[in-house]
């Protein structure tokens, strides 16, 4: 059982690293794509591609629509994940050509870390409440400084 937990943790970390790498590539690509076809056009096309892949994976993994029929029974506030994804992709597509990939990624990560700390601290959205330790606060502040410095060319 302990070995299964260790392999699950390793997979979880690997997926998080892959997401970080993919997010950085996404910033660069979407900035270029938005410059060529337009910010909102790039957003629409990217979202359509994402939807197509998600449907294929859902059908392959679940043999159908899985739990999608339960979506209407969930609290509406849970649907904001889609709006947050829309916000992220729109922002990176617009910002990357103007301030560069490094600055966009630094600011994005700093914002995510601050919001993550707020979510953890207050247990928002039903997550487990985690206190803000001094070390965590220093880490957030340092990342904020790093994000600000990434704007310097």
C-alpha positions as CSV (number, residue, x, y, z in Angstrom):
1,X,0.0,0.0,0.0
2,X,2.9,2.4,0.9
3,X,4.5,1.6,-2.5
4,X,1.3,2.4,-4.3
5,X,1.1,5.8,-2.5
6,X,4.7,6.6,-3.4
7,X,4.1,5.8,-7.1
8,X,0.9,7.9,-7.0
9,X,2.8,10.8,-5.4
10,X,5.5,10.5,-8.1
11,X,2.9,10.5,-10.8
12,X,1.2,13.5,-9.3
13,X,4.5,15.4,-9.2
14,X,5.3,14.4,-12.7
15,X,1.9,15.6,-13.9
16,X,2.3,18.9,-12.1
17,X,5.8,19.4,-13.7
18,X,4.3,18.5,-17.1
19,X,1.5,21.0,-16.6
20,X,4.1,23.7,-15.7
21,X,6.1,22.9,-18.8
22,X,3.0,22.9,-21.0
23,X,1.8,26.1,-19.5
24,X,5.0,27.8,-20.4
25,X,4.8,26.5,-24.0
26,X,1.2,27.6,-24.1
27,X,2.2,31.2,-23.1
28,X,4.7,31.5,-26.0
29,X,2.5,29.7,-28.6
30,X,-0.8,31.5,-27.8
31,X,1.0,34.9,-27.9
32,X,2.3,34.2,-31.4
33,X,-1.1,32.7,-32.5
34,X,-3.0,35.6,-31.1
35,X,-0.7,38.0,-33.0
36,X,-1.4,36.2,-36.2
37,X,-5.1,35.6,-36.0
38,X,-6.3,37.8,-33.2
39,X,-6.6,37.3,-29.4
40,X,-10.2,36.2,-29.3
41,X,-9.9,34.1,-32.5
42,X,-6.9,32.3,-31.0
43,X,-8.9,31.9,-27.7
44,X,-11.9,30.4,-29.6
45,X,-9.8,28.0,-31.6
46,X,-7.7,26.9,-28.7
47,X,-10.9,26.3,-26.6
48,X,-12.4,24.3,-29.5
49,X,-9.2,22.1,-29.8
50,X,-9.3,21.6,-26.0
51,X,-12.9,20.6,-26.1
52,X,-12.4,18.1,-28.9
53,X,-9.5,16.4,-27.0
54,X,-11.4,16.4,-23.8
55,X,-14.4,14.7,-25.4
56,X,-12.2,12.1,-27.1
57,X,-10.4,11.3,-23.8
58,X,-13.7,11.2,-21.9
59,X,-15.3,8.8,-24.3
60,X,-12.2,6.6,-24.4
61,X,-11.8,6.6,-20.6
62,X,-15.4,6.3,-19.6
63,X,-17.0,4.7,-22.7
64,X,-19.5,7.5,-22.9
65,X,-20.2,10.9,-21.3
66,X,-19.3,9.6,-17.8
67,X,-20.6,11.9,-15.1
68,X,-21.4,14.9,-17.3
69,X,-25.1,14.3,-16.7
70,X,-24.5,15.4,-13.1
71,X,-23.2,18.8,-14.1
72,X,-26.6,20.4,-13.9
73,X,-27.0,19.2,-10.3
74,X,-23.8,20.8,-9.0
75,X,-23.7,24.2,-7.5
76,X,-23.2,26.9,-10.2
77,X,-20.1,28.3,-8.4
78,X,-18.3,25.0,-9.4
79,X,-18.6,26.0,-13.0
80,X,-16.2,28.9,-12.6
81,X,-13.2,26.7,-13.5
82,X,-14.2,27.2,-17.2
83,X,-14.3,30.9,-16.7
84,X,-10.9,30.9,-15.0
85,X,-9.4,28.9,-17.9
86,X,-10.9,31.4,-20.3
87,X,-9.4,34.2,-18.3
88,X,-5.9,32.6,-18.2
89,X,-5.8,31.8,-21.9
90,X,-7.1,35.3,-22.9
91,X,-4.6,37.0,-20.6
92,X,-1.6,35.1,-21.7
93,X,-2.5,35.4,-25.4
94,X,-2.8,39.2,-25.0
95,X,0.1,39.8,-22.6
96,X,2.9,37.6,-24.1
97,X,3.6,39.7,-27.2
98,X,3.7,42.9,-25.0
99,X,5.8,41.9,-22.0
100,X,7.4,38.5,-23.0
101,X,6.9,34.9,-21.9
102,X,9.2,35.2,-18.9
103,X,7.3,38.1,-17.4
104,X,3.9,36.6,-18.2
105,X,4.8,33.3,-16.6
106,X,6.4,34.9,-13.5
107,X,3.4,37.1,-12.9
108,X,1.0,34.2,-13.6
109,X,2.8,32.0,-11.1
110,X,3.0,34.7,-8.5
111,X,-0.7,35.4,-8.9
112,X,-1.5,31.7,-8.6
113,X,0.6,31.3,-5.5
114,X,-1.0,34.3,-3.8
115,X,-4.5,33.1,-4.6
116,X,-3.5,29.5,-3.6
117,X,-2.4,30.8,-0.2
118,X,-5.7,32.7,0.2
119,X,-7.7,29.6,-0.8
120,X,-5.7,27.4,1.6
121,X,-5.7,29.9,4.5
122,X,-9.5,30.4,4.4
123,X,-10.5,26.9,3.1
124,X,-12.3,28.5,0.2
125,X,-14.2,26.3,-2.2
126,X,-14.2,23.4,0.3
127,X,-10.5,22.8,0.4
128,X,-8.7,21.8,3.5
129,X,-7.7,24.9,5.5
130,X,-3.9,25.3,5.7
131,X,-2.3,28.1,7.8
132,X,0.1,30.6,6.4
133,X,3.5,29.9,7.9
134,X,6.2,32.5,8.0
135,X,8.2,30.4,5.5
136,X,5.3,30.2,3.1
137,X,4.8,34.0,3.4
138,X,8.5,34.6,2.6
139,X,8.3,32.3,-0.4
140,X,5.3,34.2,-1.7
141,X,7.0,37.5,-1.2
142,X,10.2,36.3,-3.0
143,X,8.2,35.0,-5.9
144,X,6.4,38.4,-6.1
145,X,9.8,40.1,-6.2
146,X,10.9,37.7,-8.9
147,X,7.8,38.3,-10.9
148,X,8.4,42.1,-10.7
149,X,12.0,41.7,-11.7
150,X,11.0,39.6,-14.7
151,X,9.4,42.8,-16.2
152,X,12.9,44.4,-16.4
153,X,14.4,43.9,-19.8
